[in-house]
Amino acid sequence: MRLFTYTLQVKVHKPRGSRLSPRKKINKHLGSLALEAQKKMLQITQYRHLKRIAWSSFSNFYFTNDKLVELILPRPHVGAELQKSWLTTHCTLTGDKNLILMGPPGAGKTTVGRIIGQKLGCPVIDVDDDVLEKKWNMSVSQKLQDVSNEQFLEEEGNALMNFTASGSVISLSGSNPMHSASMQHVKKNGIVVYLDVHSSDILDRLQLMKVDRIIGQNSGTSMRDILQKRKQFYKKWHDVRVLCEAGITAEMMANKVLSEVKRYQDSESETFVSTRSTLLSKSEQKCSAKHFSDVVIEGLASDGGLFVPEKKLPKLNAGEWESLLGASYVERAQILLEKCIHPADVPAVNLGEIVEVAYGNNFACAKIAPVRHLMGNQYILELFHGPTASFKDLALQLMPHLFAYCIPRACNYLVCAATSGDTGSAVLDGFSRLNDIDKERIAVISLFPEDGISHIQKSQMIGCQCGNVWSIGVKSDFDFCQKTVKQIFTNSEYTGFLAAEYGTALSSANSINWARLLPQVLYHASAYLDLVAQNIISFGNPVDICIPTGNFGNILAAVYAKLMGIPIRKFICSSNQNNVLTDFIRTGHYDLRERKLVSSVSPAIDILKSSNLERYLHLISDGNGQLVAEIFSQLEKVHHFQLPKDLIGRLQKDFVAGWCSEEDCLATIHSVYRSTGYILDTHTAVAKTVADRLQDRSCPVIISYTAHYSKFAPAILQALRIAEIKPDPLSQLHLLHSFSPLPPTHKMLIETLKQKEKQKHQVCVADVNAVFSEIETVLQSHFQKVY
């Protein structure tokens, strides 16, 4: 269910055509309202909270006949308020809702259920003992021997269909979730909690319980395989997941369940603030609170700042991290995102479906983001296996689906992004994969420096134009493109014009959007887990992270991974000759005076204004929004700022920084290829060069390989000292392919260049008004005017 756009039918007793009552009369009517949400009935029996919601949020009341008023709730937080009200009334642990424990045999459902029942003073029902065996007059094991697996599931499901309870703790059987109809029945009146227990614990318990047969077990099928297969059913039904580390006690599991259910019920606890926000009164904070769904839609805060979680990101303990060692990238992604996204914004089941779509079949490597040894203590995190061959795919195959889920159904949205090379094609590809209904209401425009990206990058970006996605070349650099996107968001006159003329709101797909940054945390965490799984390190051993850095988003995501419990020692910030970040980390002085952008063979880090640095400074200043606002206002006005001394110390505790010349970058590509047969791209070579200079080799260093070398073929061929280079991109890629290199040439990139005919794209001068005009032209072709 979408929680955020409702059309409600409100019963009132008023004559046809009369005007709305004054507030006190409407308040009187609210006491007897019956509300019907779109596609979902919410039977709400207490209405005091609706008075506040109505008068703070309802902008339009319409009489549809003599007894019905239609209320339009356009703002996402209203839906969250309604859901919170419903949960508060009906989903308390001691109310008439059930707490339903689900998991495989041996997960501890029965024992944990009894402990929770004692803590809450609730009835405890074990489906095996209290429902099935009483109905069948025999043990479950005996029933399983008497009938086939299929008949057992059917009879078990039928028994559950006839079962009702309220205000109880219910422990399901391990196979209940395999019967859809019965699970739909029990879920109507309960919160389903998935006990995600470590497989080794499950197997040990089953052995002690002398369980030798469960549903799905056939000759030659191991118990471990059955447990893995069962996960698909548990993922389909859970509202809450409790991640249980190896060796956890039943008491600890019970406490975890109660903690996670409390979080589930408290939809207001996980809010976001602007990096430039100042202290507000409690009433002002409540009124201006933003949730995940809000920040996904809005992108940029109204004060020009970036959204960050008001509280810290969730931190996993060592055991919880270790329980993810055997998990796939998709499984790790879902579990970590569930901890970072409140289910009131995106329910766990829907989130799982989104993750499956994003990472299921769109990547050339099944591991999504594999880690491989390069040389010495250096390991490469390969982030180029996505459809557009850059690390941006890891976020932008996921973010469009989150965005489409969160936006109101009745609104049009224009997503704007600025790109220094890789973002553009990744944004266009990601949003072009939405379903047709979502494409009709979401248009995407990517601004890129017309002469500031590689030929292959431009061909790829222009070739990605289709349906609802467009590229606009700008006769300027990336900083102008990024500044223009921010101006579009903060120009109230222009945003008002788009809303009035086209019924269209704005959002962003750059890493200024939290939903774009959050998925990047996943691959840094996953990379560390892979080193542990490969027995290169033990969990708890530190690693360094080295990343070619321009806009600061990728390296900031690694910082967030550390905050969630990944043991990262140092972040090595690597720059090319546009080394403003290197100077800043060394001195605390961010100085753009007399500095001009220099085009290089590593264009994705040809950036002078690093947007996500703002989030990091907000973090190390302990959320001092006033300080952040002041220093970035100073940067805008006088083009430099100086960090206070204490913040310089915190910055340098986390970071070291270096840069390399273009000549050194190309030399590194050549030497690594000669030594290993492995080809680095022009950005990863910058990181490798800096890591060689700064890393002390006392622990492993993970170097982010951010874009496939095929995207920079001319520079790579130059580095490999190929004398004759043809201008045609496909010829260049075929020449690289002839070397049988590692990693292999990117097949999806080659196919894209083959299949996509050269399309026209719009080019405009470096003028904000000219960009505004081009945007309106796109809107005219995609959205109808509002009359």
C-alpha positions in Angstrom: 0.0 0.0 0.0 1.2 3.5 -0.8 0.9 5.4 2.4 1.2 8.9 1.2 -1.6 9.9 -1.2 -5.2 9.4 -0.1 -8.5 10.4 -1.5 -10.8 10.1 1.5 -14.6 9.9 1.6 -15.9 11.8 4.6 -19.5 11.3 5.7 -21.2 14.6 6.8 -24.8 15.7 7.1 -25.1 18.9 5.1 -27.4 19.9 2.3 -26.1 19.7 -1.4 -24.1 22.7 -2.6 -23.6 24.4 0.8 -20.3 25.9 1.7 -17.9 24.3 4.2 -18.5 24.8 7.9 -16.3 27.0 10.0 -13.6 25.1 11.8 -15.6 24.5 15.0 -18.4 22.9 12.9 -16.0 20.7 11.0 -14.4 19.7 14.2 -17.9 18.6 15.4 -18.3 16.5 12.3 -14.9 14.9 12.7 -16.1 13.0 15.7 -18.3 10.8 13.5 -16.2 10.5 10.4 -15.7 7.2 8.5 -12.6 7.4 6.4 -11.9 5.4 3.3 -8.3 5.6 1.9 -7.6 4.9 -1.7 -7.5 1.1 -2.2 -7.3 0.6 1.6 -9.9 0.8 4.4 -8.6 2.4 7.6 -11.2 1.8 10.3 -10.2 4.6 12.7 -12.2 4.8 15.9 -10.6 7.8 17.6 -10.5 11.1 15.7 -8.9 13.8 17.9 -5.6 13.5 16.0 -7.5 14.0 12.7 -8.5 17.5 13.7 -4.9 18.6 13.8 -4.0 16.8 10.6 -7.0 18.3 8.8 -6.3 21.9 9.7 -2.5 21.7 9.2 -2.6 19.7 5.9 -5.9 19.8 4.1 -5.8 22.4 1.4 -9.0 21.4 -0.5 -12.4 20.2 0.7 -14.9 19.2 -2.1 -18.5 18.2 -1.8 -19.1 15.3 -4.1 -22.8 14.9 -3.2 -25.2 15.7 -0.4 -23.5 13.4 2.1 -19.8 13.0 1.0 -16.9 15.4 1.2 -13.7 14.4 -0.7 -10.5 15.4 1.0 -7.3 15.6 -1.0 -4.1 14.9 1.0 -1.2 15.9 -1.3 1.6 15.8 1.2 3.5 12.7 2.1 3.7 13.3 5.8 -0.1 13.4 6.1 -0.2 9.7 5.1 2.5 9.0 7.7 0.4 10.8 10.3 -2.6 8.7 9.4 -0.7 5.5 9.5 0.8 6.4 12.9 -2.6 7.2 14.2 -3.9 3.8 13.0 -0.9 2.0 14.5 -1.2 3.8 17.8 -4.9 2.8 18.0 -4.7 -0.7 16.8 -1.1 -2.0 16.7 0.1 -1.5 20.3 1.8 -4.6 21.7 -1.0 -5.0 24.3 -3.9 -4.1 22.0 -6.0 -6.4 19.8 -3.2 -6.8 17.2 -1.2 -10.0 17.3 2.6 -10.2 17.3 3.4 -13.0 14.9 6.8 -14.7 15.0 7.9 -16.3 11.7 11.1 -18.1 10.8 12.5 -21.5 9.9 12.3 -24.6 12.1 14.8 -24.2 14.9 14.7 -20.3 14.8 13.4 -20.2 18.4 9.9 -19.0 17.7 8.3 -20.9 20.5 10.8 -20.1 23.2 11.0 -16.4 22.2 7.2 -16.2 22.0 6.8 -17.4 25.6 9.4 -14.9 26.8 7.7 -12.0 25.0 4.3 -13.2 26.3 5.6 -13.1 29.8 7.1 -9.6 29.3 3.8 -8.2 27.9 1.3 -10.2 29.8 -0.2 -11.5 26.6 -1.6 -14.9 25.6 0.9 -17.1 23.8 -0.1 -19.4 21.0 2.1 -21.9 19.3 0.6 -23.0 16.0 2.1 -26.4 16.0 1.1 -27.3 19.6 -2.1 -25.2 20.1 -3.7 -25.3 16.6 -2.5 -28.1 14.4 -2.0 -30.9 16.9 -5.4 -30.2 18.5 -7.1 -30.1 15.2 -5.4 -33.3 13.9 -5.3 -35.2 17.2 -1.7 -36.2 16.3 1.7 -34.7 16.3 2.9 -32.6 13.5 5.7 -35.1 12.8 3.2 -37.9 12.6 1.1 -35.9 10.2 4.1 -35.2 8.0 4.8 -38.9 7.8 1.2 -39.8 6.9 0.7 -37.3 4.0 2.6 -35.8 1.1 4.4 -32.5 1.4 1.7 -30.9 -0.8 -1.2 -32.3 1.2 0.5 -31.3 4.5 0.8 -27.7 3.4 -2.8 -27.6 2.2 -4.2 -29.0 5.4 -1.9 -26.9 7.6 -3.0 -23.8 5.6 -6.7 -24.7 6.0 -6.2 -25.0 9.8 -4.6 -21.6 10.0 -7.4 -20.1 7.8 -9.9 -21.1 10.5 -7.8 -19.7 13.3 -8.5 -16.3 14.9 -6.9 -14.5 17.9 -6.3 -11.0 19.1 -3.8 -9.4 21.4 -1.6 -12.5 21.4 1.9 -13.6 20.6 1.7 -16.2 17.9 4.6 -18.6 16.9 4.0 -19.8 13.4 5.2 -23.2 12.1 8.2 -23.1 9.9 6.1 -23.9 6.8 3.1 -21.6 7.4 4.6 -18.9 5.2 4.5 -21.3 2.2 0.7 -21.1 2.1 -0.3 -17.7 0.8 -4.0 -17.6 1.6 -3.5 -18.5 5.3 -0.7 -15.9 5.7 -2.9 -13.2 4.2 -5.5 -14.2 6.8 -3.2 -14.0 9.8 -1.4 -10.9 8.7 -4.6 -8.9 8.6 -4.6 -8.7 12.3 -0.9 -8.7 13.2 2.6 -7.6 12.8 4.8 -10.3 11.3 8.3 -10.5 12.7 10.9 -12.6 10.8 13.5 -14.2 13.1 16.4 -14.1 10.7 18.6 -16.5 12.6 22.2 -17.5 11.6 22.1 -20.8 9.6 24.8 -22.5 11.8 22.6 -21.9 14.8 19.5 -23.3 13.0 21.4 -26.5 11.9 22.8 -27.0 15.4 19.4 -26.7 17.0 17.7 -29.0 14.5 20.4 -31.6 15.2 19.7 -31.3 18.9 16.0 -31.5 18.3 16.6 -34.6 16.2 14.6 -33.1 13.3 15.4 -35.2 10.3 12.6 -34.2 7.9 10.9 -30.9 7.1 8.7 -29.8 4.2 10.7 -29.6 1.0 13.3 -32.1 2.0 13.8 -34.8 -0.6 16.5 -37.3 -1.3 19.8 -35.6 -1.9 18.6 -32.2 -0.7 20.6 -30.8 2.3 19.0 -29.1 5.2 21.1 -26.0 4.4 19.7 -25.8 0.9 16.1 -26.1 2.2 16.7 -23.3 4.7 18.1 -21.1 1.9 15.1 -21.8 -0.3 12.7 -21.0 2.6 14.0 -17.5 2.8 12.0 -16.4 -0.3 8.7 -17.1 1.7 9.8 -15.3 4.8 10.8 -12.2 2.7 7.4 -12.2 1.2 5.5 -11.7 4.4 7.5 -9.9 7.1 6.8 -6.5 8.4 9.8 -6.5 10.7 13.1 -8.4 10.5 15.2 -9.3 13.6 18.7 -10.1 12.5 20.1 -12.6 15.0 23.8 -13.2 15.3 25.4 -16.6 16.0 25.1 -17.7 19.6 22.3 -15.2 20.5 20.2 -16.2 23.5 16.4 -16.5 23.4 16.2 -13.6 26.0 18.3 -11.4 23.7 16.2 -12.3 20.7 13.0 -11.4 22.6 14.4 -8.0 23.5 15.4 -7.4 19.9 11.9 -8.3 18.7 10.4 -5.8 21.1 12.9 -3.1 20.0 12.2 -3.7 16.4 8.4 -3.7 16.8 8.7 -0.5 18.8 10.6 1.1 15.9 8.0 -0.2 13.4 5.2 1.4 15.4 7.0 4.7 15.8 6.7 6.2 12.3 7.9 9.6 13.5 11.2 8.6 15.1 13.4 8.6 12.0 13.4 12.2 10.6 15.8 14.2 8.5 17.1 17.7 8.8 18.8 20.1 6.5 22.6 20.5 7.0 21.8 24.3 7.3 19.0 24.0 9.8 19.1 25.9 13.1 17.7 25.0 16.5 13.9 25.1 16.4 11.2 24.8 19.1 9.6 21.4 19.5 6.4 22.6 17.8 8.5 24.0 14.9 10.5 20.8 14.7 7.3 18.7 14.5 5.8 20.9 11.9 8.9 20.8 9.7 9.8 17.2 10.2 10.9 15.3 7.1 10.9 11.6 6.6 12.6 9.3 4.1 9.8 9.6 1.6 9.9 13.4 1.9 13.6 13.7 1.2 13.5 11.2 -1.7 10.9 13.4 -3.3 12.3 16.9 -2.5 16.0 16.2 -3.0 17.3 19.5 -1.8 16.2 21.3 1.4 14.3 24.6 1.0 17.2 26.5 2.7 19.7 25.2 0.1 21.1 22.6 2.5 21.3 18.8 2.1 19.1 16.4 4.0 20.8 14.1 6.6 19.3 11.8 9.2 18.6 13.7 12.4 19.8 10.7 14.4 22.8 8.5 13.7 22.5 5.7 11.2 21.8 2.3 12.8 24.9 0.5 14.0 25.2 -3.2 13.7 27.3 -5.2 16.2 30.1 -7.5 15.0 27.9 -10.6 15.2 25.2 -9.1 13.1 27.7 -8.1 10.4 29.2 -11.6 10.5 25.8 -13.1 10.0 25.9 -11.4 6.5 29.1 -13.0 5.4 27.4 -15.8 3.5 24.7 -13.5 2.1 24.5 -12.3 -1.5 24.8 -8.7 -2.4 21.0 -8.5 -2.9 20.4 -10.0 0.6 22.9 -7.7 2.2 21.3 -4.7 0.5 17.8 -5.5 1.6 18.8 -6.1 5.2 20.8 -2.9 5.5 18.2 -0.8 3.7 15.5 -2.1 6.0 17.5 -0.8 8.9 17.9 2.6 7.2 14.5 3.1 5.7 11.5 3.2 8.0 8.7 0.7 7.0 6.2 3.6 7.2 8.0 5.0 4.1 8.8 1.8 2.3 7.5 -1.5 3.8 10.0 -4.3 4.0 8.2 -6.5 1.4 8.0 -3.6 -1.1 11.6 -2.7 -0.4 12.7 -6.3 -1.1 10.8 -6.2 -4.4 12.6 -3.0 -5.4 16.0 -4.4 -4.5 15.4 -7.5 -6.5 14.4 -5.4 -9.6 17.4 -3.1 -9.2 20.1 -5.8 -8.7 18.5 -8.9 -10.1 19.4 -9.0 -13.8 20.9 -5.6 -14.6 24.6 -6.4 -13.7 27.1 -8.3 -15.8 28.6 -9.9 -12.7 26.4 -12.0 -10.3 28.3 -10.6 -7.3 27.3 -7.0 -8.4 30.3 -5.4 -6.7 33.1 -8.0 -6.4 36.5 -7.5 -4.7 39.6 -8.8 -6.3 43.3 -8.7 -5.3 45.4 -6.3 -7.3 48.9 -6.4 -5.8 50.5 -6.4 -2.4 48.0 -5.2 0.2 45.8 -3.5 -2.5 42.3 -4.8 -3.4 40.1 -3.5 -6.1 36.3 -3.0 -5.5 34.9 -3.4 -9.0 32.0 -1.0 -9.3 31.6 -1.0 -13.1 29.5 -4.1 -13.8 26.2 -2.2 -14.2 24.5 -1.3 -17.5 26.3 2.0 -17.9 29.7 0.8 -16.7 30.1 3.1 -13.7 29.7 3.0 -9.9 26.7 5.3 -10.3 24.7 2.3 -11.4 24.9 0.8 -7.9 22.7 3.6 -6.7 20.8 4.6 -9.8 19.4 1.2 -10.6 17.7 1.4 -7.2 16.9 5.1 -6.6 14.4 5.5 -9.4 12.2 2.7 -8.0 12.3 4.2 -4.5 11.4 7.6 -6.0 8.5 6.2 -8.0 7.2 4.3 -4.9 7.3 7.4 -2.7 5.8 10.1 -4.9 2.1 10.8 -4.9 0.2 9.1 -7.7 -1.5 12.3 -8.9 1.6 14.4 -9.4 4.1 14.8 -12.2 7.7 15.0 -11.3 10.8 16.4 -13.2 14.0 14.9 -12.0 17.1 17.1 -12.7 20.6 15.9 -12.5 24.0 17.4 -13.3 26.8 15.1 -14.5 30.5 15.3 -14.8 30.4 12.2 -17.0 29.0 9.0 -15.5 25.9 10.2 -13.6 24.0 11.3 -16.7 23.8 7.9 -18.5 23.3 6.1 -15.2 20.3 8.4 -14.3 18.8 8.1 -17.7 19.2 4.3 -17.8 17.8 3.9 -14.3 14.7 6.0 -14.9 14.1 4.5 -18.3 13.7 1.1 -16.7 10.6 2.2 -14.7 7.2 0.7 -15.7 5.2 2.6 -18.3 2.8 4.1 -15.7 5.7 5.6 -13.7 7.3 6.9 -16.9 4.2 8.8 -17.7 4.5 10.9 -14.6 8.3 11.1 -14.2 10.5 13.0 -16.7 14.3 13.2 -16.3 16.7 15.8 -17.6 20.5 15.5 -17.3 22.8 18.5 -17.7 26.3 17.8 -18.8 29.3 19.9 -19.9 29.1 19.7 -23.6 32.9 19.6 -24.1 33.9 18.3 -20.7 33.3 14.5 -20.9 34.7 11.7 -23.0 33.4 11.0 -26.4 32.2 7.6 -25.4 30.5 9.0 -22.3 28.7 11.6 -24.5 27.7 8.9 -27.0 26.4 6.8 -24.2 24.4 9.6 -22.6 22.8 10.8 -25.8 22.0 7.2 -26.8 20.2 6.7 -23.5 17.6 9.3 -24.4 14.2 7.7 -24.9 10.6 8.1 -23.7 10.9 10.0 -20.5 14.6 10.9 -20.3 16.6 13.6 -22.0 20.2 15.0 -22.0 21.1 18.7 -22.4 24.7 19.7 -23.2 25.8 23.0 -21.6 28.7 25.1 -23.0 30.4 25.2 -19.6 31.8 23.0 -16.9 30.3 20.6 -14.3 30.3 23.2 -11.6 28.0 25.4 -13.6 25.7 22.5 -14.3 25.6 21.6 -10.6 25.0 25.2 -9.6 22.2 25.5 -12.1 20.4 22.4 -10.8 20.6 24.0 -7.3 19.2 27.3 -8.6 16.3 25.5 -10.3 15.4 24.1 -6.9 15.7 27.3 -5.0 14.0 29.6 -7.5 10.5 29.8 -6.1 9.2 31.7 -9.0 10.3 29.1 -11.5 9.2 26.1 -9.4 5.8 27.8 -8.9 5.5 28.3 -12.7 6.2 24.6 -13.3 3.6 23.6 -10.7 0.9 26.0 -12.0 1.5 25.4 -15.7 2.3 21.7 -15.8 1.3 20.3 -12.4 5.0 19.3 -12.1 7.2 19.3 -9.0 11.0 19.0 -9.0 13.4 16.5 -7.6 17.1 15.5 -8.0 19.0 12.4 -8.9 22.4 13.7 -8.0 24.0 12.6 -4.7 22.5 15.7 -3.1 19.5 13.4 -2.9 19.8 11.1 0.1 18.2 8.2 -1.7 21.0 8.4 -4.2 23.7 8.4 -1.6 22.3 5.7 0.7 22.7 2.8 -1.7 26.4 3.6 -2.0 26.9 2.7 1.6 26.0 -0.8 0.8 28.9 -1.6 -1.5 31.5 -0.3 0.9 30.1 -2.5 3.7 29.8 -5.5 1.3 33.4 -5.1 0.2 34.7 -5.4 3.7 32.5 -8.4 4.3 33.9 -10.0 1.1 37.5 -9.6 2.4 36.4 -11.4 5.6 34.6 -14.1 3.7 37.7 -14.6 1.6 39.8 -15.1 4.8 42.0 -12.1 4.0 41.1 -10.5 7.3 39.0 -11.3 10.4 36.1 -9.2 11.3 37.3 -6.3 13.3 40.6 -6.0 11.5 40.8 -2.5 10.0 41.1 -1.5 6.3 41.8 1.7 4.5 39.5 3.0 1.7 41.0 4.8 -1.2 38.6 6.6 -3.6 39.0 8.9 -6.6 37.0 11.9 -5.3 35.3 14.9 -6.9 31.9 15.5 -5.5 32.7 13.7 -2.2 29.6 11.4 -2.3 31.3 8.1 -2.8 33.9 8.7 0.0 31.2 10.0 2.3 29.2 6.8 1.8 32.3 5.0 3.1 32.2 7.2 6.1 28.6 6.2 6.7 29.6 2.6 6.4 32.1 3.1 9.2 29.4 4.7 11.3 27.3 1.6 10.9 30.1 -0.6 12.3 32.5 -1.4 9.4 36.1 -1.1 10.8 37.6 1.4 8.4 40.8 3.1 9.6 41.5 5.9 7.1 39.8 7.4 4.1 42.3 8.3 1.3 40.9 11.1 -0.8 42.5 11.0 -4.3 42.4 13.9 -6.7 43.7 14.8 -10.1 45.1 18.3 -10.8 41.8 19.8 -9.7 43.1 19.2 -6.2 41.0 21.6 -4.1 40.0 18.7 -1.8 43.6 17.7 -1.2 44.5 21.2 -0.1 41.4 21.4 2.0 42.1 18.2 3.9 45.7 19.2 4.5 45.0 22.7 5.6 41.3 23.1 6.5 41.1 25.9 4.0 38.7 25.5 1.1 39.9 28.1 -1.4 38.5 28.5 -4.9 40.0 32.0 -5.5 42.3 32.1 -8.5 41.5 28.5 -9.2 40.2 27.4 -12.6 38.9 24.0 -13.5 41.3 22.0 -15.6 40.0 19.3 -18.1 41.7 16.0 -17.6 41.6 12.3 -18.7 39.7 11.6 -15.5 36.7 13.9 -16.1 34.4 12.5 -13.3 36.6 14.2 -10.7 37.1 17.4 -12.6 35.1 19.2 -9.9 35.9 22.2 -7.7 32.8 22.5 -5.6 32.2 19.3 -3.8 28.5 19.2 -2.8 28.6 16.3 -0.4 31.4 17.8 1.7 28.5 19.8 3.3 27.1 16.6 4.8 30.4 15.6 6.2 31.1 19.0 7.8 27.6 18.8 9.4 28.6 15.4 10.8 31.9 16.4 12.3 30.4 19.7 13.7 27.9 17.6 15.6 25.0 18.9 13.5 25.9 22.6 13.7 23.6 23.9 11.0 24.4 27.5 11.6 28.1 26.9 11.1 27.5 24.9 7.9 25.2 27.6 6.6 27.7 30.3 7.3 30.7 28.6 5.7 28.9 27.7 2.6 27.4 31.2 2.3 31.0 32.4 2.6 32.1 30.0 -0.1 29.4 31.3 -2.4 30.1 35.0 -1.7 33.9 35.1 -1.4 34.9 31.7 -2.8 36.7 30.4 0.2 36.3 29.4 3.9 38.5 28.3 6.8 37.4 25.5 9.1 37.7 26.0 12.9 40.8 24.4 14.4 38.9 21.7 16.2 37.1 20.6 13.1 40.4 20.4 11.2 41.5 17.9 13.8 38.4 15.8 13.3 38.8 16.0 9.5 42.4 14.9 9.6 41.6 12.1 12.0 39.5 10.5 9.4 41.2 11.5 6.1 44.4 11.8 4.3 44.6 13.2 0.8 46.8 13.4 -2.2 46.7 14.1 -5.9 48.6 13.1 -9.0 49.3 14.6 -12.4 47.9 13.3 -15.7 51.3 11.9 -16.6 51.5 9.9 -13.3 48.0 8.6 -13.8 48.8 7.2 -17.3 52.1 5.8 -16.1 50.2 3.9 -13.4 47.9 2.4 -15.9 50.8 1.2 -18.0 52.8 -0.2 -15.1 49.9 -2.1 -13.5 49.0 -3.6 -16.9 52.6 -4.7 -17.5 52.8 -6.3 -14.0 49.3 -7.9 -13.8 47.5 -7.7 -17.2 44.8 -5.8 -15.4 43.7 -2.4 -16.8 42.8 0.4 -14.5 40.6 3.3 -15.7 41.8 6.9 -15.5 40.1 7.5 -12.2 41.1 4.3 -10.4 44.7 5.0 -11.6 44.6 8.3 -9.7 43.5 6.4 -6.6 46.1 3.7 -7.0 48.9 6.3 -7.5 47.8 8.2 -4.3 47.5 5.0 -2.3 51.0 4.0 -3.3 52.2 7.3 -1.9 50.1 7.6 1.3 49.1 4.1 2.5 51.5 2.6 5.1 50.8 -1.1 4.1 50.0 -2.1 7.6 46.5 -3.1 6.6 44.7 -3.9 3.4 43.5 -0.9 1.3 40.3 -1.2 -0.8 40.6 0.9 -4.0 37.3 1.8 -5.6 37.3 1.1 -9.4 34.7 3.6 -10.3 34.2 3.4 -14.1 35.1 0.8 -16.7 38.2 1.7 -18.7 36.3 1.2 -21.9 34.6 4.6 -21.3 38.0 6.3 -21.6 39.5 4.3 -24.5 41.6 7.0 -26.0 43.4 7.7 -22.8 43.8 4.0 -22.0 45.3 3.3 -25.4 47.6 6.2 -24.9 48.7 4.9 -21.6 49.3 1.4 -23.2 51.4 3.3 -25.7 49.4 2.4 -28.8 50.6 4.7 -31.6 47.6 4.7 -34.0 44.2 5.4 -32.4 41.2 5.6 -34.6 38.6 8.3 -33.7 35.6 5.9 -33.8 34.6 4.7 -30.3 33.7 1.2 -31.4 37.0 0.8 -33.1 38.8 1.8 -30.0 36.9 -0.7 -27.9 37.6 -3.5 -30.4 41.3 -2.6 -30.2 41.2 -2.9 -26.5 39.4 -6.2 -26.7 42.1 -7.6 -28.9 44.5 -7.5 -26.0 42.4 -10.0 -24.0 42.6 -7.7 -21.0 41.4 -8.0 -17.4 38.8 -7.1 -16.7 37.3 -7.9 -20.1 35.8 -5.1 -22.2 32.3 -4.1 -21.0 29.9 -6.0 -23.3 26.9 -4.0 -22.4 28.7 -0.8 -23.2 29.7 -2.2 -26.6 26.2 -3.3 -27.3 24.9 0.1 -26.3 27.2 1.8 -28.8 26.3 -0.6 -31.5 22.5 -0.5 -31.1 22.0 3.2 -30.3 22.0 5.3 -33.4 23.5 8.7 -32.9 20.7 10.9 -31.7 20.4 14.6 -31.6 20.5 16.4 -28.2 19.9 19.9 -27.1 22.9 22.2 -26.5 22.5 25.6 -24.7 24.8 28.4 -23.6 26.0 28.8 -20.0 23.0 30.8 -19.0 20.5 29.8 -16.3 17.6 31.2 -18.2 18.6 29.3 -21.3 18.6 26.1 -19.3 15.1 27.0 -17.9 13.9 27.5 -21.4 15.2 24.1 -22.5 13.5 22.4 -19.5 10.2 23.9 -20.4 10.5 22.6 -24.0 11.0 19.1 -22.5 8.0 19.5 -20.3 5.8 20.6 -23.2 6.6 17.4 -25.0 6.0 15.1 -22.0 3.4 16.7 -19.7 0.1 18.4 -20.6 -0.5 21.9 -19.4 -2.8 22.5 -16.5 -5.8 24.6 -17.6 
